[in-house]
């Protein structure tokens, strides 16, 4: 990197630290090697943060631990409760009483990030949200996630929820090492329920070479989070990014961290996760003012269709050149993220057994009819609004005609007659015809006689 470029990067980094968006630009980040557990890069890795939907990784851990212990099986039926069905999106929208197998619930939760399904898993296993949260926190403590606390299984806003990049890396590594037979759960490109196809919210899946998991998360107070994993040349890395200002930036930063990580070598000088120094902060920052309270459309959890080009003039807040990476310091060639590769979605269903072809056809027909009814209702509502607007416009399309009283005394009665403007407006607006001269002379003579 030349001196001029170095100065520009340094100036930008310093400016970011004193700007209103510094928090977003320097959010926590971490890269760890799965096999050795050694840290390749750490950036505010122990700062407390709101986890958002990466919480669902702990929900998955609790469920998989139950399966491993023989207390549940993947085809155990879970029941959607009223409270689960009432949660806000992202959700599947299943009616209370709907039953779904645990394996299908996990797939939907990890790909679609459905809050109602996460709550269904939690209430079925823990008896209640609080009961399941107790299990989550017990596992967190056992795994060494010393700075994490979970108040719910989905990550919806709750001030009691908090974690760190280090703790989420510990959890991700535990999921991969403790349940290797279920690693494919985190690498599903899309799921299909009936006619609905839902792709993974992780923008690295199907785009970054070797990406094989794990989970994204977003609420206004946390910004855009991701716990990601990737494998290349026999090496398996985990990257954690917290507090990115957009889904695209989250994906770009994770991709660059992977690039740097795969270009770095691990040795005894790289610290283990447990050795990272504790943060001076104890409370997660609220990112709402940076992420959501700004002009423009509401941020979305998924990447926009186009990611900024490598040669774009737009500054990249997460340029590798401002990161102090361990090992090989030479900047690698940037991986260019193109469109997602096509994937065959995995089918999920409600009930115990997969639907037959006849049942799938019936479900597709029912969904198509419901969609037509929705569109018809939407069209009818739009037509009604249009008609109402036209009627209001017609009612206001009038022309006032003022009839004056006797103005000679200064207090004549003034009445207003409102007549609709229609028909021949030209004739309506014409001045009264002038009186013939004979009539004028006769009127003048009468007026003179009356005065005398």
C-alpha positions as CSV (number, residue, x, y, z in Angstrom):
1,X,0.0,0.0,0.0
2,X,1.5,3.4,-1.0
3,X,2.0,6.3,1.4
4,X,-0.8,8.3,-0.1
5,X,-3.3,5.5,0.1
6,X,-2.2,4.8,3.7
7,X,-2.7,8.4,4.7
8,X,-6.2,8.4,3.1
9,X,-7.1,5.2,4.9
10,X,-5.8,6.4,8.2
11,X,-7.6,9.7,7.8
12,X,-10.9,7.9,7.0
13,X,-10.5,5.6,10.0
14,X,-9.9,8.6,12.3
15,X,-12.8,10.5,10.9
16,X,-15.0,7.5,11.3
17,X,-14.2,7.3,15.0
18,X,-15.3,10.8,15.7
19,X,-18.4,10.7,13.4
20,X,-21.9,9.8,14.3
21,X,-21.5,6.5,12.4
22,X,-18.2,5.4,14.1
23,X,-20.0,2.8,16.1
24,X,-21.3,1.1,12.9
25,X,-17.9,1.4,11.1
26,X,-16.0,-0.2,13.9
27,X,-18.4,-2.9,15.1
28,X,-17.1,-6.1,16.7
29,X,-15.5,-8.6,14.5
30,X,-13.7,-11.9,14.9
31,X,-12.1,-14.7,12.9
32,X,-11.3,-18.1,14.6
33,X,-10.0,-21.4,13.3
34,X,-12.4,-24.2,14.1
35,X,-9.8,-27.0,14.5
36,X,-7.4,-25.1,16.8
37,X,-9.7,-22.6,18.4
38,X,-7.1,-19.9,17.9
39,X,-8.0,-16.4,17.0
40,X,-6.8,-14.9,13.7
41,X,-8.4,-11.5,14.1
42,X,-10.2,-9.8,16.9
43,X,-11.8,-6.3,16.8
44,X,-13.8,-5.3,19.9
45,X,-14.5,-9.0,20.3
46,X,-15.6,-8.9,23.9
47,X,-17.8,-5.8,23.7
48,X,-21.4,-6.5,24.7
49,X,-23.9,-6.4,21.9
50,X,-27.5,-7.2,21.2
51,X,-27.6,-10.6,19.5
52,X,-30.8,-10.3,17.5
53,X,-31.6,-13.5,15.5
54,X,-28.1,-15.0,15.9
55,X,-29.8,-16.0,19.2
56,X,-31.4,-18.8,17.3
57,X,-28.0,-20.6,17.2
58,X,-28.3,-21.1,20.9
59,X,-31.9,-22.3,20.4
60,X,-30.6,-24.8,17.9
61,X,-27.9,-25.9,20.4
62,X,-30.4,-26.6,23.2
63,X,-32.6,-28.6,20.8
64,X,-29.7,-30.6,19.3
65,X,-28.4,-31.4,22.8
66,X,-31.8,-32.8,23.7
67,X,-31.6,-35.0,20.6
68,X,-28.1,-36.1,21.4
69,X,-29.2,-37.1,24.9
70,X,-32.1,-39.1,23.5
71,X,-34.7,-36.9,25.1
72,X,-36.1,-35.8,21.7
73,X,-35.8,-37.0,18.1
74,X,-35.8,-35.1,14.9
75,X,-39.4,-36.3,14.1
76,X,-40.7,-35.2,17.5
77,X,-43.9,-33.2,16.9
78,X,-44.0,-29.6,18.3
79,X,-47.2,-27.6,18.6
80,X,-47.6,-23.9,17.7
81,X,-49.1,-22.0,20.7
82,X,-51.2,-18.9,20.7
83,X,-48.3,-16.8,22.0
84,X,-45.9,-18.2,19.4
85,X,-48.4,-17.4,16.6
86,X,-48.8,-13.9,17.9
87,X,-45.1,-12.9,17.5
88,X,-44.1,-10.3,14.9
89,X,-42.3,-11.2,11.6
90,X,-40.2,-12.8,10.4
91,X,-42.6,-15.7,10.8
92,X,-44.3,-18.6,9.0
93,X,-47.8,-17.6,10.2
94,X,-49.0,-21.1,11.2
95,X,-52.2,-21.2,13.1
96,X,-52.2,-22.2,16.8
97,X,-52.4,-25.9,17.2
98,X,-50.4,-26.6,14.0
99,X,-47.9,-29.4,14.6
100,X,-44.4,-29.6,13.0
101,X,-41.5,-31.9,13.3
102,X,-38.4,-30.7,15.1
103,X,-36.1,-31.2,12.0
104,X,-38.5,-29.1,9.8
105,X,-38.8,-26.5,12.6
106,X,-35.0,-26.2,12.8
107,X,-34.6,-25.8,9.1
108,X,-37.3,-23.1,8.9
109,X,-35.8,-21.3,11.9
110,X,-32.3,-21.3,10.6
111,X,-33.1,-20.4,7.0
112,X,-36.3,-18.2,7.2
113,X,-35.4,-17.0,10.7
114,X,-39.0,-17.5,11.8
115,X,-39.7,-16.1,15.2
116,X,-42.9,-18.1,15.7
117,X,-41.0,-21.3,15.0
118,X,-38.2,-20.5,17.4
119,X,-40.9,-19.9,20.1
120,X,-42.6,-23.2,19.2
121,X,-39.3,-25.0,19.7
122,X,-38.7,-23.2,23.0
123,X,-42.1,-23.7,24.5
124,X,-42.2,-27.4,23.4
125,X,-38.8,-28.1,25.0
126,X,-38.8,-25.7,28.0
127,X,-42.5,-25.6,28.8
128,X,-42.3,-21.8,28.5
129,X,-40.1,-19.0,27.1
130,X,-38.6,-18.4,30.6
131,X,-38.1,-22.1,31.1
132,X,-36.2,-22.4,27.8
133,X,-34.2,-19.3,28.5
134,X,-32.9,-21.0,31.7
135,X,-31.7,-23.9,29.6
136,X,-30.1,-21.5,27.1
137,X,-28.2,-19.6,29.9
138,X,-27.1,-22.9,31.5
139,X,-25.5,-24.1,28.3
140,X,-23.9,-20.6,27.7
141,X,-22.2,-20.8,31.1
142,X,-21.1,-24.4,30.5
143,X,-19.6,-23.5,27.1
144,X,-17.7,-20.5,28.6
145,X,-19.9,-17.8,27.1
146,X,-19.2,-15.6,30.1
147,X,-20.6,-12.4,28.7
148,X,-23.9,-13.7,27.3
149,X,-27.4,-13.8,28.6
150,X,-30.5,-14.8,26.7
151,X,-34.1,-13.8,27.6
152,X,-35.9,-15.4,24.6
153,X,-35.2,-17.9,21.9
154,X,-35.6,-15.6,18.9
155,X,-33.7,-12.4,19.6
156,X,-36.6,-10.0,19.4
157,X,-35.8,-6.8,21.3
158,X,-35.3,-7.3,25.0
159,X,-32.7,-5.3,27.1
160,X,-31.8,-8.5,28.9
161,X,-30.4,-10.1,25.8
162,X,-26.7,-9.6,25.2
163,X,-23.7,-11.4,23.8
164,X,-20.2,-10.8,22.4
165,X,-18.4,-11.7,19.2
166,X,-16.1,-14.0,21.2
167,X,-19.1,-15.8,22.8
168,X,-20.9,-16.3,19.5
169,X,-17.7,-17.8,18.1
170,X,-17.5,-20.2,21.0
171,X,-21.1,-21.2,20.4
172,X,-20.6,-21.7,16.6
173,X,-17.5,-23.8,17.2
174,X,-19.4,-25.9,19.8
175,X,-22.3,-26.5,17.3
176,X,-19.8,-27.7,14.6
177,X,-17.8,-29.9,17.0
178,X,-20.5,-31.3,19.2
179,X,-23.1,-32.0,16.5
180,X,-21.1,-32.8,13.3
181,X,-23.9,-35.0,12.0
182,X,-26.2,-31.9,11.9
183,X,-23.7,-29.5,10.3
184,X,-25.8,-29.4,7.1
185,X,-28.6,-27.7,8.9
186,X,-26.6,-24.4,8.7
187,X,-25.8,-24.7,5.0
188,X,-29.3,-24.9,3.5
189,X,-29.7,-22.4,0.6
190,X,-33.5,-22.4,0.7
191,X,-36.5,-24.2,2.0
192,X,-39.9,-24.7,0.3
193,X,-43.3,-24.9,2.1
194,X,-46.0,-25.6,-0.4
195,X,-45.5,-23.0,-3.1
196,X,-43.5,-20.7,-0.9
197,X,-39.7,-20.7,-1.4
198,X,-37.7,-19.0,1.2
199,X,-33.9,-18.4,0.7
200,X,-31.3,-18.2,3.4
201,X,-30.8,-14.7,4.8
202,X,-27.1,-15.4,5.0
203,X,-25.7,-13.5,1.9
204,X,-22.6,-15.7,1.8
205,X,-24.4,-18.9,1.2
206,X,-24.2,-19.7,-2.5
207,X,-22.0,-16.7,-3.2
208,X,-18.8,-17.0,-1.2
209,X,-16.6,-20.0,-2.1
210,X,-16.7,-22.5,0.7
211,X,-19.3,-20.8,2.8
212,X,-21.3,-23.4,4.8
213,X,-23.2,-21.6,7.5
214,X,-24.4,-20.3,9.9
215,X,-27.0,-17.5,10.9
216,X,-27.8,-13.8,10.5
217,X,-29.6,-11.4,12.8
218,X,-31.0,-7.9,12.7
219,X,-32.9,-5.5,14.9
220,X,-32.5,-1.7,14.9
221,X,-30.7,-1.7,18.2
222,X,-28.0,-4.2,17.1
223,X,-27.5,-3.5,13.5
224,X,-26.7,-6.3,11.1
225,X,-25.0,-9.3,12.7
226,X,-23.8,-12.6,11.2
227,X,-22.0,-15.7,12.5
228,X,-20.6,-17.3,9.4
229,X,-18.4,-20.4,8.6
230,X,-16.5,-21.4,5.5
231,X,-14.1,-24.2,4.5
232,X,-11.2,-23.9,2.1
233,X,-8.3,-26.2,1.4
234,X,-9.1,-28.3,4.5
235,X,-9.3,-25.3,6.8
236,X,-12.5,-24.4,8.5
237,X,-13.0,-20.8,9.8
238,X,-15.7,-19.0,11.7
239,X,-16.2,-15.2,11.3
240,X,-18.4,-13.1,13.4
241,X,-19.5,-9.6,12.4
242,X,-21.7,-7.4,14.7
243,X,-23.3,-4.0,14.1
244,X,-22.9,-3.6,10.4
245,X,-24.9,-0.7,9.0
246,X,-26.6,-2.8,6.2
247,X,-27.0,-6.4,5.1
248,X,-24.7,-5.8,2.2
249,X,-21.9,-4.3,4.4
250,X,-22.3,-7.3,6.7
251,X,-21.7,-9.7,3.9
252,X,-18.8,-7.7,2.4
253,X,-17.1,-7.4,5.7
254,X,-17.5,-11.2,6.5
255,X,-16.2,-12.0,3.0
256,X,-13.1,-9.8,3.5
257,X,-12.4,-11.3,6.9
258,X,-12.6,-14.8,5.4
259,X,-10.2,-13.7,2.6
260,X,-7.7,-12.4,5.2
261,X,-8.2,-15.4,7.4
262,X,-7.6,-18.0,4.8
263,X,-4.5,-16.0,3.8
264,X,-3.2,-16.1,7.3
265,X,-1.4,-18.8,9.2
266,X,-2.0,-19.9,12.7
267,X,0.9,-20.4,15.2
268,X,1.4,-20.4,19.0
269,X,1.3,-16.6,19.1
270,X,-2.4,-16.6,18.1
271,X,-4.5,-16.4,21.3
272,X,-7.3,-18.8,22.1
273,X,-10.9,-17.4,22.5
274,X,-10.8,-17.7,26.3
275,X,-7.6,-15.6,26.4
276,X,-9.1,-12.5,24.8
277,X,-9.2,-9.6,27.3
278,X,-12.5,-8.5,28.8
279,X,-14.1,-5.3,27.6
280,X,-14.5,-2.2,29.7
281,X,-18.1,-1.9,28.5
282,X,-20.9,-3.7,30.3
283,X,-23.9,-2.6,28.4
284,X,-24.6,-3.1,24.7
285,X,-24.8,0.2,22.7
286,X,-28.1,1.0,21.0
287,X,-27.5,1.3,17.3
288,X,-31.1,2.5,16.4
289,X,-30.0,6.1,15.7
290,X,-27.4,4.9,13.2
291,X,-29.3,2.0,11.6
292,X,-33.0,2.9,11.6
293,X,-33.5,6.6,12.6
294,X,-32.1,7.9,9.3
295,X,-33.6,8.9,6.0
296,X,-34.5,6.3,3.4
297,X,-36.4,3.0,3.5
298,X,-36.3,0.8,6.5
299,X,-33.3,-1.5,6.4
300,X,-34.0,-5.1,5.3
301,X,-32.5,-8.3,6.7
302,X,-31.5,-9.7,3.2
303,X,-28.8,-8.3,0.9
304,X,-29.9,-6.0,-1.8
305,X,-29.7,-7.5,-5.3
306,X,-26.4,-5.8,-6.1
307,X,-23.3,-5.6,-3.8
308,X,-20.9,-2.7,-4.3
309,X,-18.3,-3.4,-6.9
310,X,-14.7,-3.8,-5.9
311,X,-13.7,-0.8,-8.0
312,X,-16.5,1.4,-6.7
313,X,-15.7,4.9,-5.6
314,X,-17.9,4.5,-2.6
315,X,-15.8,4.1,0.6
316,X,-15.9,0.6,2.1
317,X,-16.2,1.0,5.8
318,X,-14.8,-2.4,6.3
319,X,-11.7,-2.2,4.1
320,X,-9.2,-4.9,5.0
321,X,-6.5,-2.3,5.0
322,X,-7.6,-0.9,8.3
323,X,-7.6,-4.2,10.0
324,X,-4.7,-5.5,12.1
325,X,-4.6,-9.1,11.0
326,X,-2.4,-11.7,12.6
327,X,0.0,-13.8,10.4
328,X,0.5,-12.9,6.8
329,X,-0.1,-9.2,6.4
330,X,-0.2,-9.1,2.6
331,X,-3.6,-8.2,1.3
332,X,-5.1,-11.1,-0.7
333,X,-7.0,-10.7,-3.9
334,X,-10.6,-9.8,-3.0
335,X,-13.2,-12.4,-3.6
336,X,-15.9,-10.9,-5.8
337,X,-19.4,-11.8,-4.7
338,X,-21.7,-12.4,-7.7
339,X,-25.3,-13.5,-7.8
340,X,-26.3,-16.5,-5.7
341,X,-26.0,-19.9,-7.4
342,X,-29.2,-21.7,-8.0
343,X,-30.1,-24.2,-5.3
344,X,-32.7,-26.9,-5.0
345,X,-34.8,-25.9,-2.0
346,X,-35.4,-28.4,0.8
347,X,-39.0,-29.2,1.3
348,X,-40.5,-28.7,4.7
349,X,-44.0,-29.5,5.9
350,X,-46.4,-29.6,8.9
351,X,-47.4,-32.8,10.5
352,X,-45.5,-36.0,10.9
353,X,-45.1,-37.4,7.4
354,X,-44.2,-35.6,4.2
355,X,-47.2,-34.8,2.0
356,X,-48.0,-37.0,-1.0
357,X,-48.1,-35.7,-4.5
358,X,-51.9,-35.4,-4.3
359,X,-51.6,-33.5,-1.0
360,X,-49.0,-31.2,-2.4
361,X,-51.3,-30.4,-5.4
362,X,-54.2,-29.7,-3.1
363,X,-52.0,-27.4,-0.9
364,X,-50.7,-25.6,-4.0
365,X,-54.3,-25.1,-5.3
366,X,-55.4,-23.8,-1.9
367,X,-52.5,-21.4,-1.7
368,X,-53.2,-20.2,-5.3
369,X,-56.8,-19.6,-4.4
370,X,-55.8,-17.7,-1.3
371,X,-53.4,-15.6,-3.3
372,X,-56.1,-14.9,-5.9
373,X,-58.5,-13.9,-3.2
374,X,-55.9,-11.6,-1.6
375,X,-55.2,-9.9,-4.9
376,X,-58.9,-9.6,-5.7
377,X,-59.5,-8.0,-2.3
378,X,-56.5,-5.7,-2.8
379,X,-57.9,-4.7,-6.3
380,X,-61.4,-4.1,-4.9
381,X,-60.0,-2.0,-2.1
382,X,-58.0,0.1,-4.6
383,X,-61.0,0.5,-6.8
384,X,-63.1,1.6,-3.9
385,X,-60.5,4.2,-2.9
386,X,-60.3,5.5,-6.4
387,X,-64.1,5.8,-6.7
388,X,-64.2,7.6,-3.4
389,X,-61.5,10.0,-4.5
390,X,-63.2,10.7,-7.7
391,X,-66.5,11.4,-5.9
392,X,-64.7,13.8,-3.5
393,X,-63.1,15.5,-6.5
394,X,-66.5,15.9,-8.2
395,X,-68.1,17.4,-5.1
396,X,-65.5,20.0,-4.9
397,X,-65.7,21.0,-8.6
398,X,-68.2,23.9,-8.1
399,X,-68.3,27.6,-9.0
400,X,-69.7,30.2,-6.5
401,X,-72.2,32.7,-7.8
402,X,-72.8,35.6,-5.5
403,X,-76.2,37.4,-5.4
404,X,-75.7,40.9,-4.0
405,X,-78.4,42.8,-2.0
406,X,-79.0,46.5,-1.8
407,X,-75.4,47.9,-1.6
408,X,-76.6,51.5,-1.6
409,X,-77.3,51.3,2.2
410,X,-74.1,49.4,2.9
411,X,-75.9,46.5,4.6
412,X,-77.7,44.5,2.0
413,X,-78.1,40.7,2.5
414,X,-75.5,38.8,0.7
415,X,-76.4,35.2,-0.3
416,X,-74.2,32.6,-1.9
417,X,-75.5,30.1,-4.4
418,X,-73.2,27.3,-5.3
419,X,-73.7,25.8,-8.7
420,X,-71.8,22.9,-10.2
421,X,-69.7,23.7,-13.2
422,X,-71.0,21.5,-15.9
423,X,-72.3,21.7,-19.4
424,X,-71.6,24.8,-21.4
425,X,-69.4,26.8,-19.1
426,X,-68.9,29.4,-21.8
427,X,-72.5,30.3,-21.8
428,X,-72.6,30.3,-18.0
429,X,-69.8,32.8,-17.7
430,X,-71.2,35.3,-20.3
431,X,-72.0,38.8,-19.2
432,X,-75.7,39.8,-19.2
433,X,-76.8,41.3,-22.6
434,X,-76.8,45.1,-22.8
435,X,-80.3,46.7,-22.6
436,X,-81.6,48.3,-25.7
437,X,-81.3,52.1,-25.9
438,X,-85.0,52.6,-25.8
439,X,-85.3,50.7,-22.5
440,X,-82.5,52.8,-21.1
441,X,-84.1,56.1,-22.1
442,X,-87.5,55.0,-20.6
443,X,-85.8,54.0,-17.4
444,X,-84.0,57.3,-17.1
445,X,-87.2,59.2,-17.7
446,X,-89.0,57.3,-14.9
447,X,-86.2,57.9,-12.5
448,X,-86.2,61.6,-13.2
449,X,-90.0,61.8,-12.6
450,X,-89.6,59.9,-9.3
451,X,-86.9,62.3,-8.1
452,X,-88.9,65.4,-8.8
